[in-house]
Amino acid sequence: MQAIRTAAQKTLNQSMSTMGTTYVRSLAALPVIILALCLVLYFEGSGAPKFSSGFVLYTFFGAVTQVPATALLIRMFTLKSFAVGSMLVKTDILMTAIVGSVLFSERITSLGWIALVVVMLGVLLMLAGKINLSTIRNGDVFTICNVFGPVGLIAIGCAVMFTLSYLCFR
């Protein structure tokens, strides 16, 4: 479903602005979210949850970070290296696990660490053919900007925003 949504966003972004496409994505998800909530409330039978100030605050910041994350993702549609950006955005899984472990005392098991290494190796393998090694010179610091250009910075910014969103919702 995510691949279908992303393809639709890419098509929509050809005739709308980045923020317009971001808005449409959010608006289109609203009926799905309402349906999911109704189903959960119906099958759980426990009624609506109680809203504490902490719940509202975390939900607000989770939602607010989704907007720039989505806008950055959609911005990558206009760049030539969308495949590179898409792979770099997938580092959000790694960031979420590590930041969650450090800031929220989430425990990562040995198997979890192995999974994180596998994910990182997968991302690196997918990017291996896309890396512009000519931008790396002797003595230069290996940076995302040097290797991937602006798309790398946008993708990492997107991943950071999604990471903050996931952690707030968690």
SULHU-V688902 format. One record per run of one state. SS is the DSSP state (~ for helix, > for strand, _ for the rest). FROM is the first residue (numbers start at 1). LEN is the number of residues. If there is no record, write none. Layout:
# SULHU-V688902
ss: (SS & SS)
from: (FROM & FROM)
len: (LEN & LEN)
This chain:
# SULHU-V688902
ss: (_ & ~ & _ & ~ & _ & ~ & _ & ~ & _ & ~ & _ & ~ & _ & ~ & _ & ~ & _ & ~ & _)
from: (1 & 2 & 14 & 18 & 45 & 53 & 79 & 82 & 90 & 92 & 104 & 110 & 128 & 133 & 136 & 144 & 149 & 150 & 170)
len: (1 & 12 & 4 & 27 & 8 & 26 & 3 & 8 & 2 & 12 & 6 & 18 & 5 & 3 & 8 & 5 & 1 & 20 & 1)
